[in-house]
Amino acid sequence: MKALVTGAGGFIGHHLAKVLAARGFQVRCFVRYTSTGGIGLLSNLPGDVLASCEVVRGDLRDPGAVADAVRGCDAVFHLGAHISIPFSYLCPADVVSVNVGGTVNVLEAARRSGCTVVVTSTSEVYGTARQVPMTEEHPLSAQSPYAASKTAADQIALSYHRSFGMPVVVCRPFNTYGPGQSRRAVIPTVISQALESDVIELGSTDTTRDFVFVSDTAEGLAAALMPEAVGHVVHLGTGRETGVAELVEMVGGILGRKLAVRVSPERIRPAGSEVMRLVADPSRARELLGWQARIPLAEGLAATVEWMRSHPEHGAVRGYAL
């Protein structure tokens, strides 16, 4: 079976490419064209895995490039997107163009080719939890332009299933972390600072999240090709809620130091845009996909600390726009 992974040069995408290759898929990786010809985080894959993947370059906003990439594939895993919430405050039109328009291009190409499409959404579509654990029926309430764009994308994907009978699955991963993640995300933010200082600067310290190790998320996305999942939304989460204070304490424990937290105003998001609480009910993923997260948070954090120690140059943050 041949599978296309859009956003394959990104954090989750390159891990998914590795998982699919290990499962025997012929993997085609769609990465954004750049003048340097880079392939993003795919360059971190073992040489034999990367050699087994076909890499094609283009832009999700180009229907022709997307159609060419989809042609000949049996399945499409659509991860390509602008994922930065702060960037969505600065350039919302660009985020909508990529995240919504790009998704329509993928769906149209897949509809013509007869592919199954697994669309990667996000738990951010819900906004702050109204009840926990959160099922897939939790009301949608986007609190940022990024979240709104992802809401539109996953609802359009579901509409293609309802309107055209397309085999579509929408996965909503909760907060994925692990090797390769941008240091703007909370776990790499804490770890990168903790490797250099006992004082951790953060924005909001009152938020809680459901953290999923990236290998688990990638396995969940691969499992979403199960026929039973078609037409469904599926959460990829652990059901474990973790606050910022506990997270900092766990990282300090791994490093053998006591860490203090200092609030940094430049890192605080607009009050109405900060999602305060997210925790998944992962039971549908167990029932439909036979999937559940396997890596405990402590183990995943230790692996992430070790990776960041050995890759100090990765994902450095040079400033905050908000």
Backbone bond lengths (Angstrom), bond angles and torsions (degrees), N, CA, C in turn:
res aa  C-N    CA-C-N  psi(-1)  N-CA   C-N-CA  omega(-1)  CA-C   N-CA-C  phi
1 M - - - 1.464 - - 1.523 109.53 -
2 K 1.333 115.90 137.05 1.462 120.33 179.27 1.525 109.08 -104.26
3 A 1.331 116.21 131.67 1.458 121.82 -178.62 1.516 110.03 -125.22
4 L 1.326 115.50 136.45 1.457 122.12 172.52 1.518 108.87 -97.00
5 V 1.321 116.70 134.01 1.463 122.18 173.24 1.518 107.49 -115.49
6 T 1.337 117.62 111.84 1.460 119.22 172.22 1.531 108.06 -83.81
7 G 1.324 115.52 151.05 1.464 118.08 -174.94 1.513 112.35 68.82
8 A 1.331 116.30 26.75 1.469 120.25 -174.13 1.518 112.93 -68.47
9 G 1.324 117.32 -19.12 1.456 119.50 177.77 1.508 113.59 -84.69
10 G 1.330 116.67 -0.44 1.454 121.17 -177.47 1.516 113.17 -91.05
11 F 1.326 114.78 -174.73 1.464 122.53 -174.04 1.525 112.17 -59.06
12 I 1.317 117.78 -64.55 1.467 120.24 -178.73 1.524 110.25 -72.36
13 G 1.333 116.85 -36.22 1.454 120.71 -174.94 1.511 114.14 -58.80
14 H 1.333 117.71 -42.23 1.472 117.82 -177.56 1.521 111.12 -73.26
15 H 1.334 117.30 -29.75 1.467 119.57 173.72 1.530 110.30 -68.04
16 L 1.334 117.20 -39.19 1.465 120.21 178.32 1.524 110.91 -64.83
17 A 1.321 117.60 -40.87 1.468 120.09 177.68 1.524 110.72 -57.25
18 K 1.315 116.50 -40.55 1.469 121.17 178.94 1.526 110.87 -65.24
19 V 1.336 117.01 -43.69 1.465 121.18 179.59 1.527 110.38 -62.96
20 L 1.320 117.06 -45.55 1.467 120.15 -178.77 1.522 111.55 -64.28
21 A 1.327 116.96 -40.95 1.469 119.89 177.87 1.521 110.67 -61.32
22 A 1.332 116.46 -40.02 1.463 120.46 179.30 1.523 111.48 -66.06
23 R 1.330 117.04 -26.40 1.464 121.46 178.80 1.527 112.39 -86.28
24 G 1.302 117.44 1.94 1.455 120.57 176.22 1.511 115.73 93.25
25 F 1.330 118.13 7.55 1.456 120.72 177.29 1.530 110.53 -72.16
26 Q 1.326 115.70 148.33 1.462 120.35 160.79 1.526 105.82 -81.98
27 V 1.322 117.18 118.82 1.463 120.86 -170.96 1.526 110.11 -107.45
28 R 1.320 114.70 123.77 1.469 121.01 172.42 1.529 107.31 -107.25
29 C 1.316 116.67 125.40 1.464 122.75 -174.92 1.525 109.99 -107.07
30 F 1.324 116.17 119.34 1.460 121.29 177.63 1.519 108.17 -97.76
31 V 1.332 116.05 117.57 1.466 121.00 179.75 1.521 108.80 -122.73
32 R 1.311 115.31 153.92 1.459 120.27 -178.96 1.525 110.07 -70.30
33 Y 1.324 114.87 132.38 1.464 119.56 178.57 1.522 110.37 -66.32
34 T 1.313 116.81 134.73 1.462 122.61 171.70 1.521 108.63 -132.60
35 S 1.323 116.15 161.50 1.465 120.29 -178.41 1.518 112.38 -66.14
36 T 1.341 116.80 -20.48 1.469 119.95 179.89 1.519 112.71 -88.99
37 G 1.346 116.64 -9.45 1.462 119.73 -179.15 1.509 113.50 72.11
38 G 1.331 116.90 20.40 1.461 120.62 -177.82 1.516 112.84 -68.09
39 I 1.322 115.35 158.31 1.470 120.74 178.65 1.522 111.10 -119.92
40 G 1.326 117.14 17.89 1.452 120.77 176.08 1.511 112.47 62.47
41 L 1.317 115.38 -140.71 1.462 121.13 -175.58 1.521 113.39 -74.89
42 L 1.324 117.87 -7.42 1.468 118.71 173.04 1.523 111.11 -57.29
43 S 1.317 116.52 -26.49 1.468 119.72 179.62 1.522 112.24 -66.67
44 N 1.347 116.87 -14.23 1.470 120.58 176.83 1.524 112.89 -83.23
45 L 1.333 117.67 -10.00 1.462 119.93 -177.98 1.524 110.34 -70.99
46 P 1.342 116.86 151.31 1.465 119.19 172.87 1.526 110.41 -54.37
47 G 1.320 116.78 146.55 1.457 121.14 -174.93 1.510 114.32 -55.02
48 D 1.336 117.32 -40.43 1.460 119.36 -178.04 1.523 111.48 -69.61
49 V 1.343 116.26 -33.99 1.467 119.59 178.26 1.522 109.88 -68.53
50 L 1.327 116.27 -47.58 1.463 119.67 179.73 1.525 111.07 -60.95
51 A 1.320 116.89 -39.90 1.468 120.54 -179.68 1.525 111.91 -63.81
52 S 1.334 116.67 -26.87 1.463 120.23 -179.42 1.523 112.47 -81.16
53 C 1.335 117.13 -12.29 1.461 121.75 -177.73 1.526 110.68 -95.06
54 E 1.315 115.36 142.49 1.461 121.31 172.38 1.527 107.48 -94.20
55 V 1.319 117.76 123.09 1.461 121.84 -178.82 1.524 109.38 -105.06
56 V 1.337 116.00 124.69 1.465 121.33 174.96 1.521 108.32 -122.28
57 R 1.321 115.85 147.67 1.458 121.17 -175.55 1.518 110.39 -115.52
58 G 1.317 115.45 147.14 1.455 120.15 178.73 1.507 110.32 176.19
59 D 1.324 115.95 -160.15 1.463 122.56 179.75 1.519 107.64 -135.72
60 L 1.312 116.52 133.65 1.461 120.54 -178.74 1.520 112.42 -60.15
61 R 1.320 117.08 -22.83 1.464 120.25 -178.78 1.530 112.64 -81.21
62 D 1.315 116.88 -3.98 1.467 122.11 179.36 1.528 108.85 -100.00
63 P 1.341 118.49 104.50 1.471 119.97 -176.74 1.520 113.10 -57.67
64 G 1.325 117.13 -36.83 1.458 119.62 -179.41 1.507 112.72 -66.07
65 A 1.333 116.63 -43.49 1.463 120.43 178.96 1.519 110.95 -63.34
66 V 1.334 115.87 -39.93 1.465 119.73 179.37 1.521 110.47 -67.32
67 A 1.323 117.31 -43.77 1.471 120.70 179.51 1.524 111.10 -60.83
68 D 1.323 117.02 -41.39 1.464 120.28 177.85 1.527 111.08 -62.37
69 A 1.337 116.11 -39.29 1.463 119.94 -178.75 1.522 111.96 -69.25
70 V 1.323 116.77 -35.94 1.467 121.49 -177.89 1.528 111.60 -75.48
71 R 1.320 116.83 -30.61 1.471 121.34 -173.72 1.533 111.35 -56.09
72 G 1.327 115.60 128.31 1.456 121.01 178.21 1.511 114.60 88.94
73 C 1.335 116.94 -1.81 1.472 120.23 -179.51 1.529 110.77 -95.41
74 D 1.315 115.22 150.99 1.465 121.64 176.61 1.519 111.95 -93.28
75 A 1.328 116.52 -25.73 1.462 121.63 -177.45 1.519 109.15 -145.86
76 V 1.331 114.92 149.55 1.461 121.49 175.84 1.519 108.48 -125.76
77 F 1.316 115.78 126.45 1.463 122.04 171.50 1.522 106.23 -103.90
78 H 1.326 115.71 108.83 1.466 120.16 -172.75 1.526 110.08 -97.77
79 L 1.335 114.78 102.70 1.463 121.45 177.88 1.524 112.26 -115.06
80 G 1.318 118.15 -14.74 1.461 120.96 -175.14 1.516 111.59 -60.88
81 A 1.327 116.67 129.17 1.467 121.46 -177.03 1.520 110.01 -174.59
82 H 1.341 115.14 160.11 1.462 120.19 160.94 1.528 106.00 -79.44
83 I 1.326 117.76 125.34 1.469 120.26 -173.69 1.520 113.83 -113.47
84 S 1.325 118.38 -2.79 1.462 120.54 -175.80 1.522 111.04 -85.11
85 I 1.326 116.85 119.79 1.463 120.66 176.11 1.528 110.75 -63.77
86 P 1.348 119.88 -47.53 1.471 118.74 177.64 1.530 113.11 -58.18
87 F 1.334 117.93 -38.15 1.467 119.72 177.50 1.520 110.55 -62.15
88 S 1.330 117.06 -32.84 1.465 119.68 -179.73 1.522 112.33 -70.02
89 Y 1.333 118.17 -22.30 1.464 120.49 172.72 1.532 110.40 -71.83
90 L 1.324 116.33 -36.63 1.462 121.57 -175.52 1.521 112.66 -82.37
91 C 1.331 117.21 -39.82 1.470 122.09 -172.91 1.525 110.47 -133.98
92 P 1.338 117.91 62.40 1.471 119.06 -175.69 1.522 113.58 -61.52
93 A 1.329 117.49 -35.64 1.466 118.81 -178.48 1.521 111.13 -64.95
94 D 1.317 116.88 -38.62 1.461 120.42 178.59 1.525 110.62 -65.67
95 V 1.326 116.30 -40.52 1.462 120.88 179.12 1.527 110.62 -63.36
96 V 1.321 117.22 -43.99 1.465 120.63 178.27 1.528 110.59 -64.68
97 S 1.322 116.72 -41.13 1.465 120.63 -179.64 1.519 111.87 -58.15
98 V 1.331 116.32 -44.91 1.464 120.45 -179.10 1.523 111.38 -76.30
99 N 1.325 116.23 -50.20 1.463 119.92 -170.39 1.520 113.45 -74.50
100 V 1.314 116.88 -35.19 1.467 120.23 179.27 1.534 110.22 -93.85
101 G 1.332 116.09 -54.91 1.466 118.97 -179.88 1.515 112.78 -60.88
102 G 1.322 116.40 -40.93 1.463 119.91 178.24 1.514 112.34 -62.97
103 T 1.330 116.49 -38.48 1.467 120.30 178.67 1.525 111.05 -65.98
104 V 1.324 117.17 -41.23 1.468 120.01 176.71 1.529 110.29 -60.64
105 N 1.321 117.29 -41.99 1.471 119.94 178.48 1.525 111.59 -61.27
106 V 1.330 116.49 -41.61 1.468 120.38 178.01 1.524 110.57 -63.90
107 L 1.325 116.62 -45.71 1.465 120.46 -178.41 1.529 111.44 -64.30
108 E 1.321 116.96 -41.91 1.463 120.11 179.32 1.525 111.15 -63.53
109 A 1.326 116.18 -44.33 1.467 119.35 179.16 1.519 111.06 -63.98
110 A 1.323 116.56 -41.08 1.462 120.64 -179.69 1.522 111.30 -68.61
111 R 1.332 116.89 -35.33 1.470 120.11 178.62 1.526 110.38 -63.12
112 R 1.302 117.13 -40.20 1.465 120.41 179.23 1.525 111.94 -70.65
113 S 1.333 115.83 -30.23 1.467 120.03 -176.26 1.520 113.33 -93.24
114 G 1.333 117.43 -11.10 1.458 120.39 -179.65 1.514 114.11 77.00
115 C 1.329 117.03 28.32 1.475 121.30 -178.09 1.521 111.93 -86.07
116 T 1.320 115.18 152.84 1.461 121.69 163.56 1.525 107.99 -80.68
117 V 1.336 116.81 138.59 1.462 120.97 -179.04 1.525 109.84 -121.97
118 V 1.320 115.96 126.08 1.461 122.56 171.85 1.523 106.55 -105.60
119 V 1.321 116.02 112.19 1.462 121.85 -177.38 1.522 109.03 -97.22
120 T 1.320 116.15 127.61 1.458 120.98 178.17 1.516 109.13 -91.53
121 S 1.315 116.19 113.15 1.456 122.86 177.23 1.531 108.00 -99.43
122 T 1.315 118.49 -141.24 1.459 122.38 -177.40 1.519 109.90 -163.62
123 S 1.314 116.88 152.05 1.464 120.91 174.77 1.520 111.83 -68.78
124 E 1.340 117.63 -15.21 1.469 121.06 178.76 1.528 111.99 -62.30
125 V 1.334 118.39 -18.63 1.465 120.04 -179.51 1.522 111.97 -63.04
126 Y 1.324 117.47 -20.39 1.460 121.03 -176.47 1.524 113.29 -84.72
127 G 1.336 117.83 -21.78 1.453 118.93 -167.75 1.518 109.71 67.10
128 T 1.315 116.50 -167.03 1.463 121.09 -179.01 1.524 110.96 -60.47
129 A 1.320 116.28 133.58 1.467 121.62 -177.26 1.524 111.59 -57.42
130 R 1.324 115.99 133.94 1.465 121.49 173.88 1.517 111.21 -92.49
131 Q 1.331 115.74 -26.33 1.461 121.44 171.73 1.517 107.32 -150.93
132 V 1.325 115.63 150.76 1.467 120.08 -179.93 1.524 109.14 -130.57
133 P 1.357 116.88 152.41 1.464 125.30 -8.63 1.519 111.45 -66.34
134 M 1.320 115.64 157.03 1.458 121.78 -173.72 1.527 110.22 -89.68
135 T 1.322 116.11 122.76 1.459 120.24 174.10 1.526 109.48 -87.85
136 E 1.308 116.00 173.52 1.463 121.02 179.08 1.526 112.21 -68.54
137 E 1.335 117.26 -11.55 1.464 120.65 178.22 1.525 112.22 -92.43
138 H 1.322 117.90 1.67 1.465 120.75 177.76 1.532 109.15 -56.53
139 P 1.340 118.36 138.72 1.474 119.91 179.49 1.529 112.19 -57.03
140 L 1.324 115.49 145.70 1.462 121.55 176.76 1.524 108.80 -88.72
141 S 1.327 116.53 133.34 1.466 120.45 -178.11 1.524 109.29 -153.20
142 A 1.314 116.40 76.53 1.465 121.53 -176.52 1.524 110.78 -61.16
143 Q 1.338 115.86 134.33 1.461 121.25 -178.17 1.529 112.78 -113.30
144 S 1.321 117.79 6.63 1.466 121.80 176.44 1.520 108.04 -147.40
145 P 1.336 117.95 158.16 1.468 118.75 174.85 1.526 112.35 -57.35
146 Y 1.332 117.33 -35.73 1.464 119.94 175.93 1.523 110.36 -58.55
147 A 1.334 116.73 -51.79 1.461 120.51 -177.91 1.524 111.15 -61.76
148 A 1.337 116.49 -37.85 1.465 119.89 178.41 1.526 110.89 -64.15
149 S 1.338 116.52 -39.73 1.468 119.57 179.40 1.520 111.40 -65.67
150 K 1.330 116.77 -38.04 1.462 120.10 179.20 1.528 111.15 -72.54
151 T 1.335 116.93 -33.92 1.460 120.48 174.70 1.523 109.86 -60.71
152 A 1.327 115.88 -48.15 1.465 119.91 178.99 1.521 111.10 -59.71
153 A 1.331 116.47 -43.25 1.465 120.08 -178.01 1.519 111.70 -63.47
154 D 1.337 117.32 -44.50 1.469 116.44 -176.77 1.524 111.61 -74.05
155 Q 1.334 117.98 -29.77 1.461 119.57 176.48 1.530 111.43 -71.97
156 I 1.324 117.39 -36.68 1.467 119.90 174.42 1.528 110.19 -62.57
157 A 1.328 116.26 -41.94 1.466 119.68 178.63 1.526 111.05 -59.55
158 L 1.321 116.87 -45.47 1.464 120.18 178.63 1.527 111.15 -64.70
159 S 1.327 116.87 -34.15 1.469 119.58 178.79 1.528 111.48 -66.23
160 Y 1.328 117.67 -31.22 1.463 120.28 176.66 1.529 110.44 -67.38
161 H 1.313 117.03 -33.85 1.467 119.35 175.13 1.524 110.21 -67.47
162 R 1.329 116.28 -46.09 1.467 119.91 -176.43 1.527 111.96 -70.48
163 S 1.319 116.51 -37.45 1.467 120.36 -174.92 1.523 113.71 -84.47
164 F 1.325 116.62 -37.25 1.461 120.77 -171.77 1.523 113.41 -118.26
165 G 1.339 116.72 -0.79 1.460 119.22 -178.52 1.512 113.54 70.82
166 M 1.323 117.25 18.14 1.465 120.18 -179.59 1.519 111.01 -67.36
167 P 1.337 117.80 140.12 1.466 120.07 174.60 1.530 110.04 -75.99
168 V 1.320 115.39 99.11 1.466 123.09 -176.55 1.519 109.18 -125.31
169 V 1.324 116.21 138.19 1.465 123.14 173.12 1.524 106.97 -126.82
170 V 1.328 116.73 135.85 1.463 120.95 176.04 1.521 108.69 -111.45
171 C 1.321 116.36 120.00 1.469 121.74 175.87 1.520 109.09 -103.78
172 R 1.317 115.51 133.71 1.466 120.37 176.21 1.525 108.75 -115.24
173 P 1.333 117.13 90.66 1.465 119.12 177.31 1.522 110.70 -68.75
174 F 1.321 115.29 143.30 1.462 119.58 169.95 1.532 106.70 -84.98
175 N 1.303 119.17 -164.68 1.475 120.40 -166.02 1.524 112.43 -67.58
176 T 1.314 114.97 101.80 1.463 121.47 179.91 1.523 109.91 -82.76
177 Y 1.323 115.73 140.58 1.467 120.91 179.43 1.518 108.59 -142.84
178 G 1.328 116.17 167.51 1.455 120.20 176.35 1.517 111.76 140.02
179 P 1.332 117.36 -171.94 1.460 122.26 -177.68 1.524 112.60 -56.40
180 G 1.328 115.38 130.56 1.456 120.95 177.02 1.510 115.33 99.18
181 Q 1.330 118.25 -6.50 1.462 119.84 -176.61 1.528 111.43 -75.51
182 S 1.322 115.90 147.03 1.462 121.63 175.82 1.525 110.51 -59.37
183 R 1.313 116.00 144.03 1.463 120.40 -179.85 1.520 112.97 -74.36
184 R 1.321 118.33 -0.83 1.462 119.53 173.55 1.522 110.85 -76.98
185 A 1.320 118.63 -23.29 1.463 121.56 178.00 1.521 109.50 -70.08
186 V 1.336 116.30 156.26 1.465 118.91 -167.40 1.524 113.15 -64.64
187 I 1.323 119.06 -43.55 1.469 119.35 -177.53 1.525 111.50 -65.95
188 P 1.333 120.40 -49.18 1.466 118.39 175.35 1.527 112.98 -62.43
189 T 1.335 117.19 -31.38 1.467 120.09 176.22 1.515 110.60 -60.67
190 V 1.331 116.13 -47.82 1.467 120.40 -179.81 1.527 110.32 -64.65
191 I 1.320 117.03 -48.25 1.469 120.25 -175.40 1.526 111.14 -64.58
192 S 1.325 117.60 -46.36 1.468 119.92 -176.58 1.519 111.18 -61.34
193 Q 1.323 117.13 -38.66 1.464 119.56 177.48 1.523 111.35 -72.10
194 A 1.338 116.08 -39.12 1.467 119.80 -177.94 1.522 111.96 -66.12
195 L 1.326 117.59 -26.13 1.462 120.20 177.84 1.525 111.91 -71.08
196 E 1.344 115.98 -14.14 1.461 119.84 -176.85 1.524 114.19 -121.75
197 S 1.338 117.80 -15.34 1.463 120.03 -172.51 1.521 110.01 -154.89
198 D 1.328 116.10 160.56 1.462 121.18 174.57 1.525 111.57 -92.43
199 V 1.329 117.87 -2.24 1.464 122.52 179.75 1.529 108.82 -112.89
200 I 1.328 115.84 124.21 1.460 122.26 -177.49 1.523 108.79 -107.07
201 E 1.330 117.09 121.15 1.458 121.56 177.55 1.523 109.50 -93.73
202 L 1.337 114.88 125.76 1.458 121.16 -178.21 1.518 109.97 -135.83
203 G 1.336 116.19 168.80 1.452 121.37 172.35 1.522 109.00 -85.33
204 S 1.328 117.08 -114.82 1.462 120.15 177.77 1.525 110.50 -65.75
205 T 1.319 116.05 134.40 1.467 120.91 178.61 1.524 111.89 -109.00
206 D 1.331 116.61 8.65 1.465 120.53 -176.38 1.524 112.95 -104.83
207 T 1.319 117.45 3.50 1.459 120.07 -176.21 1.528 111.70 -83.15
208 T 1.327 115.40 153.37 1.466 121.63 172.16 1.526 108.38 -128.45
209 R 1.332 114.95 149.83 1.454 120.69 -177.17 1.525 110.68 -143.20
210 D 1.326 114.94 165.36 1.458 124.33 174.19 1.529 106.06 -108.10
211 F 1.332 116.80 104.83 1.464 121.70 -173.19 1.528 111.07 -93.88
212 V 1.338 115.37 129.77 1.464 122.53 -177.72 1.526 108.84 -121.93
213 F 1.337 116.81 127.66 1.465 119.88 179.29 1.521 109.37 -67.69
214 V 1.325 116.00 143.69 1.462 120.85 -169.01 1.527 113.29 -62.35
215 S 1.317 118.67 -32.78 1.468 118.78 178.23 1.521 110.82 -65.69
216 D 1.335 116.84 -34.23 1.464 120.15 176.28 1.525 110.80 -67.27
217 T 1.330 117.04 -43.93 1.462 120.00 177.97 1.524 110.81 -60.06
218 A 1.324 116.94 -44.17 1.467 120.63 179.86 1.525 111.31 -62.42
219 E 1.323 117.25 -41.83 1.469 120.51 177.60 1.525 110.46 -64.07
220 G 1.331 117.01 -37.77 1.457 120.28 178.43 1.515 112.39 -65.08
221 L 1.320 116.64 -41.49 1.465 119.98 177.59 1.522 110.90 -63.75
222 A 1.317 117.17 -42.84 1.465 120.38 178.40 1.524 110.92 -62.20
223 A 1.334 116.22 -38.99 1.467 120.69 -179.60 1.518 112.39 -69.08
224 A 1.334 117.43 -19.08 1.462 121.13 -176.18 1.522 113.21 -68.12
225 L 1.326 118.20 -6.06 1.467 120.63 174.48 1.525 112.63 -73.82
226 M 1.331 117.33 -4.38 1.464 120.02 178.10 1.531 110.08 -55.81
227 P 1.325 118.97 131.56 1.467 120.71 -179.34 1.525 113.08 -56.10
228 E 1.329 116.29 -30.92 1.468 120.24 -178.53 1.524 112.44 -64.67
229 A 1.335 117.22 -19.09 1.465 120.62 -176.05 1.521 113.15 -87.47
230 V 1.324 117.82 -12.44 1.466 120.73 -175.32 1.526 110.70 -57.90
231 G 1.327 115.37 132.16 1.457 121.46 179.64 1.507 114.54 85.24
232 H 1.335 116.70 -0.37 1.465 120.82 -176.70 1.524 112.03 -107.81
233 V 1.330 113.78 156.47 1.463 122.72 164.43 1.516 106.90 -97.22
234 V 1.330 117.52 136.35 1.468 121.55 -176.97 1.525 109.41 -133.07
235 H 1.328 115.71 130.38 1.461 120.86 175.49 1.524 110.91 -82.60
236 L 1.326 115.83 139.28 1.461 122.04 169.17 1.520 106.45 -114.27
237 G 1.315 115.42 96.07 1.459 121.68 -177.58 1.512 110.15 -151.86
238 T 1.318 116.02 176.93 1.465 120.96 -177.10 1.515 113.28 -104.79
239 G 1.353 116.57 -24.19 1.456 120.28 -172.16 1.514 113.00 84.85
240 R 1.337 117.66 1.28 1.469 122.18 179.58 1.525 109.18 -101.24
241 E 1.319 116.37 127.47 1.463 122.14 -179.31 1.524 109.96 -99.69
242 T 1.327 116.62 129.86 1.460 121.58 -177.16 1.520 109.71 -130.99
243 G 1.322 116.29 128.99 1.458 121.57 177.28 1.518 111.49 -90.07
244 V 1.321 115.19 166.70 1.462 120.77 -177.78 1.519 111.39 -62.25
245 A 1.330 117.39 -42.44 1.469 120.16 -178.63 1.527 110.98 -60.98
246 E 1.339 116.67 -43.00 1.465 120.10 178.46 1.521 110.76 -65.06
247 L 1.314 116.56 -39.77 1.460 121.11 179.44 1.527 110.92 -60.89
248 V 1.319 116.78 -46.85 1.469 121.04 179.44 1.524 110.33 -62.69
249 E 1.320 116.33 -41.00 1.467 120.19 179.22 1.530 110.93 -63.15
250 M 1.333 117.29 -40.41 1.465 120.55 179.91 1.529 111.26 -65.64
251 V 1.325 116.96 -42.07 1.467 119.99 178.17 1.522 109.92 -64.47
252 G 1.331 116.78 -41.96 1.459 120.06 176.42 1.514 111.98 -59.67
253 G 1.337 116.39 -39.41 1.463 120.02 178.43 1.516 112.30 -63.42
254 I 1.334 116.74 -39.53 1.469 120.48 178.25 1.526 110.48 -63.52
255 L 1.325 116.09 -37.99 1.466 120.92 -177.98 1.525 113.06 -87.40
256 G 1.348 116.20 -7.66 1.464 119.98 179.82 1.512 113.53 73.30
257 R 1.351 116.36 30.31 1.460 120.34 -179.35 1.516 109.92 -137.89
258 K 1.328 115.90 157.21 1.462 121.30 174.24 1.522 107.74 -94.98
259 L 1.324 116.23 125.08 1.454 121.73 -176.55 1.521 110.82 -107.06
260 A 1.312 116.36 143.70 1.462 122.46 175.55 1.524 109.09 -110.30
261 V 1.344 116.08 153.03 1.461 121.59 -179.17 1.523 109.73 -112.28
262 R 1.337 115.79 134.67 1.457 121.36 174.80 1.527 108.00 -125.49
263 V 1.332 116.29 130.35 1.464 120.44 179.94 1.525 109.44 -75.81
264 S 1.332 115.44 129.32 1.463 122.27 179.48 1.525 108.82 -109.39
265 P 1.338 118.58 113.59 1.470 120.75 -176.49 1.525 113.78 -54.89
266 E 1.337 118.50 -33.56 1.462 120.24 -177.52 1.523 112.68 -68.18
267 R 1.329 116.53 -15.41 1.462 120.57 -179.50 1.528 112.79 -97.18
268 I 1.320 117.99 -3.27 1.465 121.01 -176.33 1.528 109.74 -83.18
269 R 1.318 116.55 128.85 1.458 121.71 179.27 1.527 109.88 -83.18
270 P 1.338 117.74 162.03 1.462 120.16 175.20 1.531 110.64 -52.43
271 A 1.338 115.96 138.80 1.469 120.65 -170.82 1.526 112.76 -54.58
272 G 1.318 117.38 -43.02 1.451 119.84 -177.89 1.513 114.36 -75.60
273 S 1.336 116.58 -7.72 1.462 121.17 -176.39 1.522 112.97 -103.23
274 E 1.315 118.07 -10.57 1.467 121.20 -178.23 1.520 110.18 -80.54
275 V 1.315 116.57 119.18 1.468 121.81 176.25 1.523 107.51 -82.44
276 M 1.323 116.36 119.63 1.459 120.37 -170.14 1.525 113.90 -87.54
277 R 1.337 116.73 -29.94 1.466 117.88 -172.42 1.523 110.52 -150.20
278 L 1.337 115.92 130.01 1.464 122.29 175.78 1.520 108.78 -143.39
279 V 1.314 117.53 126.22 1.466 121.15 173.77 1.530 108.34 -152.27
280 A 1.309 116.24 129.17 1.465 122.26 -170.80 1.521 112.79 -85.33
281 D 1.320 114.18 149.89 1.462 122.00 157.56 1.528 105.17 -97.32
282 P 1.331 118.53 107.60 1.469 120.78 -174.69 1.523 114.34 -91.90
283 S 1.331 117.49 14.07 1.466 119.38 -171.39 1.528 112.90 -65.29
284 R 1.337 118.49 -33.43 1.467 119.15 -179.57 1.524 111.06 -64.97
285 A 1.330 116.86 -37.61 1.471 119.75 177.97 1.525 110.83 -63.10
286 R 1.327 116.77 -38.23 1.474 119.55 176.74 1.519 110.45 -64.05
287 E 1.328 116.11 -43.43 1.463 120.49 -174.54 1.533 112.36 -72.24
288 L 1.330 117.51 -44.19 1.465 120.84 -174.18 1.523 113.70 -89.74
289 L 1.326 116.52 -35.73 1.464 120.54 -173.64 1.516 113.69 -106.10
290 G 1.336 117.14 -13.64 1.458 119.58 -171.82 1.517 111.77 65.94
291 W 1.334 116.02 28.20 1.469 121.50 -175.16 1.518 110.98 -112.95
292 Q 1.314 115.26 141.34 1.460 120.59 165.31 1.523 108.48 -151.10
293 A 1.321 115.21 151.10 1.465 120.11 -179.91 1.521 109.31 -63.34
294 R 1.333 116.54 137.71 1.466 120.96 -175.67 1.525 113.36 -114.11
295 I 1.326 118.16 -21.68 1.460 120.79 -174.01 1.523 109.75 -92.38
296 P 1.345 118.59 113.93 1.470 120.38 177.04 1.525 110.54 -62.54
297 L 1.328 116.04 154.04 1.457 120.41 -176.92 1.523 111.89 -58.13
298 A 1.320 117.82 -43.25 1.469 120.20 -178.97 1.527 111.29 -60.01
299 E 1.322 116.53 -41.74 1.470 120.65 179.55 1.525 111.07 -67.53
300 G 1.326 116.19 -43.31 1.456 120.06 179.30 1.517 112.68 -65.12
301 L 1.331 116.43 -39.02 1.464 119.74 177.63 1.521 110.89 -63.94
302 A 1.324 116.75 -42.80 1.469 120.19 179.73 1.529 110.55 -61.39
303 A 1.330 116.92 -41.86 1.466 120.34 178.78 1.523 111.11 -65.55
304 T 1.332 116.24 -37.34 1.461 120.16 179.80 1.522 111.22 -69.69
305 V 1.329 116.81 -40.36 1.467 120.81 175.97 1.523 109.99 -58.42
306 E 1.317 116.73 -46.73 1.462 120.59 -178.40 1.529 110.68 -63.02
307 W 1.332 116.90 -42.33 1.463 119.62 179.91 1.525 110.74 -64.27
308 M 1.329 117.05 -42.88 1.462 119.61 -178.29 1.528 111.44 -68.95
309 R 1.308 117.27 -32.22 1.470 120.14 174.33 1.530 110.75 -60.96
310 S 1.315 115.96 -39.62 1.464 120.15 -175.58 1.527 113.01 -88.39
311 H 1.349 117.37 -5.66 1.468 121.68 178.12 1.530 109.02 -131.99
312 P 1.324 118.22 61.31 1.468 120.48 -174.25 1.522 113.64 -64.44
313 E 1.324 117.07 -19.38 1.463 120.06 -177.14 1.521 112.86 -84.72
314 H 1.329 117.85 -10.67 1.464 120.43 -171.01 1.524 111.91 -75.62
315 G 1.315 116.18 128.82 1.456 122.71 166.27 1.507 115.96 64.16
316 A 1.325 118.77 31.64 1.459 120.09 -179.84 1.524 110.47 -61.50
317 V 1.344 116.28 139.71 1.463 122.43 178.69 1.521 108.25 -96.40
318 R 1.330 115.91 125.66 1.466 120.01 -175.36 1.523 112.90 -104.05
319 G 1.301 117.94 6.00 1.458 120.35 178.51 1.513 110.35 159.98
320 Y 1.320 116.08 163.84 1.453 122.64 -179.03 1.515 109.12 -121.66
321 A 1.321 115.83 127.38 1.460 120.16 179.97 1.519 110.96 -79.83
322 L 1.324 116.94 -25.83 1.463 121.75 -178.98 1.514 109.36 -136.72
